[in-house]
Amino acid sequence: MDFEFVKNIKIVIIDVDGVLTDGTIYIDSQGCETKAFSVLDGTGISYLHRAGIKTAIISGRNCNAVTHRAKELGIGDVYQGIKNKLDAYRQILGKYALRDEEICYIGDDLIDLPILYRVGFSVAVANAAPIVKRQSDYVTKARGGYGAVREVAEKILRFQDKWHLIMERYQKPPEKERR
């Protein structure tokens, strides 16, 4: 598949349940909801930011854990409790004066389809609903909550020839001359 269109991506918008998490919702005996997030995905988001690509979250549910995790990762655009995700999507486009083809969206369920139909790079995670997979440009090898966002981040950065910006700090230093 030709991923030439990935070179235009300026923002990656991410669903939460089933994408940034495995879809499991933990509720303790006091009714507090928590979620488990992958460090791999957080690292991928950091890589996108380092290369100048913005990220945003649009979630159908509200959860304080998402607010906290987004703040940790420097994601400023967080829309929670959104039943019509297209409304939040349009706000993001307007805020940054972006076009559909400059957006990557990562989703997993039917609620994500209206955005997936529009964006320049539509992505379904490996555990997405079958129709979501069929309607997406790319289906990750990793399941949601297990590095799928990292996988997409690396793909975008490589196709935009920005991977070197990430690898610079991990390069092996030149060997010292021996006397």
Summary of the structure (lengths in Angstrom):
residues: 179
radius of gyration: 17.0
end to end distance: 52.1
largest distance: 68.0
contacts: 592
relative contact order: 0.21
helix: 44%
strand: 15%
